[in-house]
Amino acid sequence: MKRPVYSALWWLAMPAVLGRLWWRGRAEPGYREHWGERLGLAGAAPDAHRERLTIMVHAVSVGETRAAEPLIEALLAGYPGCRILLTHMTPTGRATGRALFAHHGERVLQSYLPYDTGTMVKRFLRRHAPRACILMETEVWPNLIAECAQAGVPVVLANARLSERSLRRGRRMGPLMAEAAQGIALVAAQTEADAARIRSLGAPRVAVTGSIKFDVVPPEAALEKGAWLRARLGARPVFLCASTREGEEEPILDAWMRQAGKPAGALLAIVPRHPQRFEEVAKLVESRGLALRRRSQLEQGVGVDEAEVLLGDSMGEMFAYYAACDCAFIGGSLMPLGGQNLIEACALGKPVLVGEHTFNFLDATAEAVADGAALRVADADALLAEAMRLLGDAAARAAMGERALAFAGRHRGATLRTVELLRQIIG
């Protein structure tokens, strides 16, 4: 596929894209807001501050936005006169960015990234005039990269990762992906394996900097919220299933019901990755006759003594959930979905369990398992068996938690290495 064909397909698909946006807005109203930004017709900031150095950072959703936090903070500190234009594709990503950077006021502006058509992207770049465009992790947009090249805006792919599956998909796109890769001025890759795969697509300059996610520091407010939550839960053992995806909660709940020998008072906490699934998961719990409490009810003084399952129906509190639990399963890994980030749980010294499917975080997960910071399980029954073993063995939990802390600490420093490379691009 070549870029003119890709652009034509975007325009042909636009009615369906907007229709899907409206449809998703039924469950998540944020999808029905700021459409002008998505079409390149409006933006968070007009041209009033064009004389200021603007650095664009694109973080598609929640995970990428949280990962971008150390980098954005370092850029704001290193360039006191700059502003950050933080772009997203999802309402949850935008809400996360607002919560993380509200204390910076107008120094961090937010917008949706326009759909990847030349016309929309060109308007967007003309409006905001960024000095550099930083894409987080896997976000390669061919027209954005091409229009940045036309405007003299260098593009950097930061905290970059590329799985074998994504590499095969990229190669099938042929000239389109090759042109995009060649248009990226700098790639800061998480691992040597990621770097090798990215180089094979034609990126001219690739450096290995490590994962910025290791540099994310748990906010003090999140730790305080975690302590509050733990106090509400009491001394009962808590097993957290974090960022679960569709198709995972049912086998976990069934295995929970089958599991014999649970420690007295054991509580299962489930935090679905996507907020539009909160009600769906609540129904799955209630259909099995399990006593349910919701995180939102705790603010109203509702007790959890009789609850068997706690539903984490809140956003932006994952650090608090990790702080409040005794051990954690990282979702998206029981099903072939690639898994989620296990670093935050390790950074809080929590024993971690993962499924077989962790290709999105392959190296970090494999190293955590090798270090004894995480355990890999084959299915939901094995997951619950290991979780109950850990909940019943305080010494094993403590030892595994110490290894998790050591694993997380050993890999810090990617932000500094990335910023040093960025200085060569930004000036």
C-alpha positions in Angstrom: 0.0 0.0 0.0 1.2 3.5 -0.8 0.3 6.7 1.0 -2.2 8.1 -1.6 -4.2 4.9 -1.4 -4.0 4.9 2.4 -5.3 8.5 2.5 -8.2 7.7 0.1 -9.2 4.8 2.3 -9.3 7.1 5.3 -11.7 9.5 3.5 -13.9 6.6 2.3 -14.0 5.2 5.8 -14.8 8.5 7.4 -18.6 8.1 7.7 -18.1 4.8 9.3 -15.4 6.1 11.6 -17.7 9.0 12.8 -20.6 6.6 13.1 -18.6 4.3 15.4 -17.4 7.3 17.4 -21.1 8.3 18.0 -22.0 4.7 18.8 -19.2 4.4 21.4 -20.4 7.6 22.9 -23.5 5.8 24.2 -21.5 4.1 26.9 -18.7 6.7 27.1 -20.0 10.2 26.4 -16.5 11.6 26.0 -16.4 10.1 22.5 -19.1 12.6 21.5 -17.1 15.7 22.5 -14.4 17.7 20.7 -15.2 16.4 17.3 -13.7 19.6 15.7 -10.3 18.5 17.1 -10.6 15.1 15.6 -11.3 16.7 12.2 -8.5 19.2 12.5 -11.0 22.1 12.6 -10.3 23.3 16.2 -7.8 22.8 18.9 -7.2 23.4 22.6 -5.1 26.5 22.0 -5.2 29.1 19.2 -2.1 30.8 17.9 -1.8 33.2 20.8 1.3 31.5 22.1 3.0 30.5 18.8 6.2 32.3 19.9 6.7 29.8 22.7 8.5 26.6 22.1 5.8 23.9 21.7 6.6 20.2 22.0 3.9 17.9 20.9 3.6 14.5 22.7 1.1 12.0 21.4 -0.2 9.5 23.9 -3.1 7.6 22.5 -4.8 6.3 25.7 -4.4 5.8 29.4 -1.3 3.5 29.4 0.7 5.7 27.0 -0.3 8.9 28.9 0.8 7.5 32.2 4.0 6.3 30.6 4.6 9.8 29.1 4.4 11.5 32.6 8.2 11.3 33.5 9.2 12.5 30.0 6.8 15.4 30.0 7.9 16.4 33.5 11.5 16.3 32.4 10.8 18.4 29.3 8.9 21.0 31.3 11.8 21.2 33.8 14.5 21.2 31.1 12.8 23.8 28.9 11.2 26.3 31.3 9.7 28.4 28.5 8.1 25.6 26.6 4.6 24.3 26.5 3.5 20.7 25.9 0.8 19.9 23.4 -0.5 16.6 24.7 -2.7 14.7 22.2 -4.8 11.6 22.6 -7.3 9.4 20.8 -9.5 8.3 23.7 -11.5 10.2 26.3 -9.9 8.1 29.1 -6.5 9.1 27.9 -7.5 12.7 27.9 -9.0 12.4 31.4 -5.8 10.8 32.6 -3.7 13.6 31.1 -5.9 16.2 32.7 -5.5 14.6 36.1 -1.7 14.2 35.8 -0.8 17.6 34.5 -3.5 20.0 35.8 -1.0 21.6 38.2 1.0 22.9 35.2 -1.9 25.0 34.0 -1.6 26.3 30.5 1.9 24.8 30.1 0.2 21.5 29.2 -2.5 21.8 26.6 -4.6 18.9 25.5 -6.3 18.0 22.2 -7.4 15.0 20.2 -5.0 14.2 17.4 -6.9 14.6 14.0 -7.6 11.5 12.0 -4.6 10.7 9.7 -5.6 12.5 6.5 -3.2 15.0 5.0 -5.7 17.9 5.1 -6.6 17.5 8.7 -3.1 17.0 10.0 -1.8 19.9 7.9 -4.4 22.2 9.6 -3.5 20.9 13.0 0.3 21.5 12.5 -0.3 25.0 11.1 -2.4 25.9 14.1 -0.1 24.7 16.8 3.4 25.0 15.1 5.2 22.4 17.3 9.0 22.4 17.3 9.0 18.6 17.6 6.5 15.8 17.5 7.0 12.9 20.0 5.0 9.8 19.5 4.7 7.4 22.4 5.4 3.6 22.1 3.7 2.3 18.9 1.9 5.3 17.4 3.1 5.5 13.8 0.8 7.6 11.6 2.0 7.9 8.0 0.3 11.2 7.0 1.3 12.8 10.3 4.9 11.9 9.8 4.8 13.0 6.1 3.2 16.4 7.0 5.7 16.9 9.8 8.5 16.4 7.3 6.9 18.9 5.0 6.6 21.5 7.8 10.2 20.8 9.1 9.0 19.2 12.3 11.2 16.3 13.4 9.3 13.2 14.6 10.6 11.1 17.5 9.2 7.7 18.5 9.8 7.5 22.2 9.6 4.5 24.6 9.2 2.5 21.3 8.2 -1.1 21.3 7.4 -3.4 18.4 6.3 -7.0 18.8 6.9 -9.7 16.2 3.2 -9.7 15.5 3.2 -5.9 14.8 6.4 -6.3 12.7 4.7 -8.8 10.5 1.7 -6.5 10.2 3.9 -3.6 9.3 5.7 -5.5 6.6 2.4 -6.4 5.0 1.8 -2.7 4.6 5.0 -2.5 2.5 5.9 1.0 1.1 3.5 2.8 3.4 5.3 1.6 6.6 8.7 1.9 5.0 8.1 5.6 4.1 6.8 6.3 7.6 9.8 4.6 9.3 12.2 6.5 7.2 10.5 9.7 8.1 11.1 9.3 11.8 14.2 11.3 12.9 14.8 9.3 16.1 13.6 6.1 17.7 14.2 5.6 21.4 13.5 1.9 21.8 12.8 0.0 25.0 14.9 -3.0 24.3 17.6 -4.3 21.8 14.9 -6.6 20.4 12.5 -3.7 19.8 15.3 -1.8 18.2 16.3 -4.6 15.8 12.7 -5.0 14.7 12.2 -1.2 14.1 15.5 -1.0 12.2 14.3 -3.8 9.9 11.4 -1.5 8.8 13.9 1.2 7.7 14.1 3.6 10.6 17.4 5.5 10.1 18.3 6.3 13.7 17.4 3.9 16.5 18.8 4.0 20.0 18.1 1.8 23.0 17.1 3.8 26.1 15.0 1.4 28.1 11.4 1.7 29.2 10.3 5.1 30.6 7.5 3.3 32.5 10.2 2.2 35.1 10.6 5.9 35.9 7.0 6.5 36.8 6.8 7.5 40.5 3.6 6.6 42.4 2.0 9.9 43.3 1.7 10.7 47.0 -2.0 11.3 46.6 -2.4 7.8 45.0 -0.6 6.2 47.9 -2.7 8.0 50.4 -5.8 6.9 48.5 -4.5 3.3 48.6 -4.0 3.5 52.3 -7.5 4.8 52.7 -8.9 2.0 50.6 -6.9 -0.6 52.5 -8.2 0.7 55.8 -11.8 0.3 54.4 -11.0 -3.3 53.3 -9.5 -4.1 56.7 -7.1 -7.0 57.4 -8.7 -9.5 54.9 -6.4 -10.8 52.1 -7.0 -9.0 48.8 -6.3 -10.4 45.4 -6.4 -7.8 42.7 -7.2 -8.5 39.0 -6.1 -5.3 37.3 -6.9 -4.1 33.8 -9.0 -7.1 32.9 -10.3 -7.4 29.4 -13.4 -9.0 27.9 -13.4 -12.8 28.2 -11.2 -12.8 31.3 -13.6 -12.0 34.2 -15.9 -15.0 33.6 -13.2 -17.7 34.0 -11.7 -15.8 36.9 -15.0 -15.6 38.7 -15.7 -19.3 38.0 -12.3 -20.3 39.2 -12.8 -18.2 42.4 -16.0 -20.1 43.1 -14.3 -23.4 42.5 -11.2 -22.6 44.5 -11.0 -24.6 47.8 -9.0 -23.5 50.8 -9.3 -19.7 50.3 -7.8 -17.8 53.2 -10.5 -16.6 55.6 -12.1 -13.4 54.4 -10.3 -13.4 51.0 -11.6 -10.6 48.8 -11.4 -10.6 45.0 -11.0 -7.1 43.5 -11.6 -6.7 39.8 -10.7 -3.5 37.9 -11.8 -3.7 34.2 -9.5 -1.9 31.8 -12.3 -0.1 30.0 -14.9 1.9 32.0 -17.7 1.1 29.6 -17.5 -2.5 30.9 -18.1 -1.7 34.6 -21.8 -2.6 34.4 -21.2 -5.7 32.3 -18.7 -7.0 34.9 -21.1 -6.2 37.8 -23.7 -8.3 36.1 -21.3 -11.2 35.7 -20.5 -11.1 39.4 -24.2 -10.8 40.5 -25.3 -13.6 38.1 -23.1 -16.0 40.1 -24.6 -15.1 43.4 -21.5 -13.4 44.7 -21.8 -10.5 47.1 -20.6 -7.4 45.2 -19.5 -4.0 46.4 -18.3 -1.2 44.1 -15.4 1.1 44.7 -17.8 4.1 44.2 -20.0 2.8 47.1 -17.1 3.1 49.6 -17.2 6.9 49.3 -20.7 6.7 50.6 -19.7 4.8 53.7 -21.0 1.4 52.5 -19.1 -1.4 54.2 -17.3 -4.4 52.5 -17.3 -6.9 55.3 -19.9 -9.2 53.6 -18.5 -8.6 50.1 -16.8 -11.4 48.1 -16.0 -9.2 45.1 -15.0 -5.5 44.9 -15.6 -3.9 41.5 -13.1 -1.1 40.8 -15.5 1.2 39.0 -13.2 4.3 39.0 -10.6 5.7 36.7 -7.0 6.9 37.4 -6.7 4.9 40.6 -4.6 2.0 39.6 -1.7 2.9 41.8 -4.2 3.1 44.7 -5.5 -0.4 43.9 -2.0 -1.8 43.8 -1.1 -0.2 47.1 -4.2 -1.7 48.7 -3.8 -5.3 47.5 -1.7 -8.2 48.6 -0.9 -9.6 45.2 -2.0 -8.7 41.7 -2.8 -10.3 38.4 -2.1 -8.1 35.3 -5.0 -8.4 32.8 -5.1 -8.9 29.1 -2.8 -11.9 29.5 -5.2 -14.8 30.0 -6.6 -14.2 26.5 -4.4 -13.6 23.5 -4.5 -9.8 23.9 -0.9 -9.1 24.7 -1.1 -8.2 28.3 -0.7 -4.9 30.2 2.1 -3.1 32.0 3.3 -5.0 35.1 5.9 -2.3 36.2 3.5 -0.3 38.4 2.7 -3.2 40.5 6.3 -4.2 40.8 7.3 -0.6 41.7 5.0 -0.9 44.7 6.5 -4.2 45.8 3.5 -6.4 45.0 3.8 -10.1 43.9 2.6 -10.2 40.2 0.8 -13.0 38.3 0.5 -13.0 34.5 -1.0 -15.3 31.9 0.6 -16.8 28.9 -0.2 -13.9 26.5 2.2 -11.0 27.2 3.6 -10.2 23.7 2.9 -6.5 24.1 5.3 -6.4 27.1 7.4 -9.5 26.2 10.9 -8.5 27.5 9.8 -6.8 30.7 7.5 -9.6 31.6 10.0 -12.3 30.8 12.7 -10.6 32.9 10.3 -10.1 35.8 9.4 -13.8 35.7 13.1 -14.8 35.5 13.9 -12.5 38.5 11.1 -14.1 40.6 9.2 -10.8 40.7 6.3 -12.4 38.7 4.8 -15.8 38.1 3.3 -17.0 34.8 0.1 -19.1 34.9 -1.6 -21.2 32.2 -5.2 -20.5 32.9 -7.7 -19.1 35.4 -7.6 -22.1 37.7 -3.9 -22.0 37.9 -4.1 -18.2 38.5 -6.4 -18.6 41.5 -4.4 -21.5 42.9 -1.2 -19.4 42.9 -3.0 -16.3 44.2 -4.5 -18.3 47.1 -1.1 -19.8 47.9 0.5 -16.3 48.0 -2.4 -14.9 50.1 -1.8 -17.7 52.6 2.0 -17.3 52.8 3.1 -13.9 54.1 6.8 -14.9 53.9 6.5 -15.9 50.2 4.6 -12.6 49.5 7.3 -10.5 51.2 10.2 -12.3 49.4 8.4 -11.9 46.0 7.6 -8.3 46.7 11.3 -7.5 47.5 12.3 -9.1 44.2 9.6 -7.0 42.4 11.0 -3.8 44.0 14.6 -4.7 42.9 13.4 -5.5 39.4 11.7 -2.2 39.0 14.6 -0.2 40.5 17.2 -1.8 38.4 15.7 -0.5 35.1 15.2 3.2 36.0 16.9 5.9 34.0 15.2 5.7 30.6 13.8 9.2 30.8 17.2 10.8 31.3 18.6 8.9 28.4 15.7 9.8 26.2 15.8 13.5 27.1 19.5 13.7 26.2 18.8 12.4 22.7 15.8 14.7 22.4 18.1 17.7 23.1 19.9 16.9 19.9 16.6 17.1 18.0 14.9 20.0 19.8 18.0 22.1 20.4 
